[in-house]
C-alpha cells in the first residue's frame, strides 16, 4: 500500500465521490493493533482492509 502524502489526491472520479460524500478514503494507520480478522493475521492486506472498514464505520 502506498501512503497518502500531504499533496496526494485521488483520480477525478473518486475525488468527486469524496466531494459529494459518497466515498471516504483513509490511509492505513496502526490497523494491526485492531487484531486478526477471521483468523487471518493482522499484518495481512485482508485484515488491514477489513480493519480500515471498521475504522470508517466508526467515523460514519
C-alpha positions as CSV (number, residue, x, y, z in Angstrom):
1,X,0.0,0.0,0.0
2,X,1.3,3.4,-0.9
3,X,1.0,6.1,1.8
4,X,-1.2,9.1,1.3
5,X,1.1,12.1,1.3
6,X,0.3,15.7,2.1
7,X,-0.4,16.6,-1.5
8,X,-1.9,13.3,-2.7
9,X,-5.3,13.4,-4.3
10,X,-7.4,10.6,-5.8
11,X,-8.3,10.5,-9.5
12,X,-11.2,12.7,-10.5
13,X,-13.9,10.1,-10.3
14,X,-13.0,9.2,-6.7
15,X,-12.3,12.8,-5.8
16,X,-15.8,13.8,-7.0
17,X,-17.3,10.9,-5.0
18,X,-15.5,12.2,-1.9
19,X,-16.7,15.8,-2.5
20,X,-20.4,14.6,-2.6
21,X,-19.9,12.4,0.5
22,X,-20.2,9.0,-1.3
23,X,-16.6,7.9,-0.7
24,X,-14.2,8.2,2.3
25,X,-10.6,7.4,1.7
26,X,-8.5,6.8,4.8
27,X,-4.9,5.8,5.0
28,X,-3.7,2.8,7.0
29,X,-2.7,3.8,10.5
30,X,-1.8,1.1,13.0
31,X,-4.6,-1.2,11.9
32,X,-2.5,-4.2,13.1
33,X,-3.4,-3.1,16.6
34,X,-7.0,-3.9,15.8
35,X,-6.1,-7.6,15.5
36,X,-6.7,-10.5,13.3
37,X,-9.8,-10.8,11.1
38,X,-11.4,-14.2,10.7
39,X,-8.2,-15.9,11.8
40,X,-6.1,-14.0,9.2
41,X,-3.0,-12.3,10.7
42,X,-3.4,-8.6,11.4
43,X,-0.4,-7.8,9.2
44,X,-2.1,-9.2,6.0
45,X,-3.7,-6.9,3.4
46,X,-7.0,-8.8,4.1
47,X,-7.1,-7.9,7.8
48,X,-5.9,-4.3,7.2
49,X,-8.7,-3.8,4.6
50,X,-11.3,-5.1,7.0
51,X,-9.9,-3.2,10.0
52,X,-9.9,0.0,7.9
53,X,-13.6,-0.7,7.2
54,X,-14.2,-0.9,10.9
55,X,-12.5,2.5,11.4
56,X,-14.6,4.0,8.6
57,X,-17.7,2.5,10.2
58,X,-16.9,4.2,13.5
59,X,-16.2,7.5,11.7
60,X,-19.6,7.4,9.9
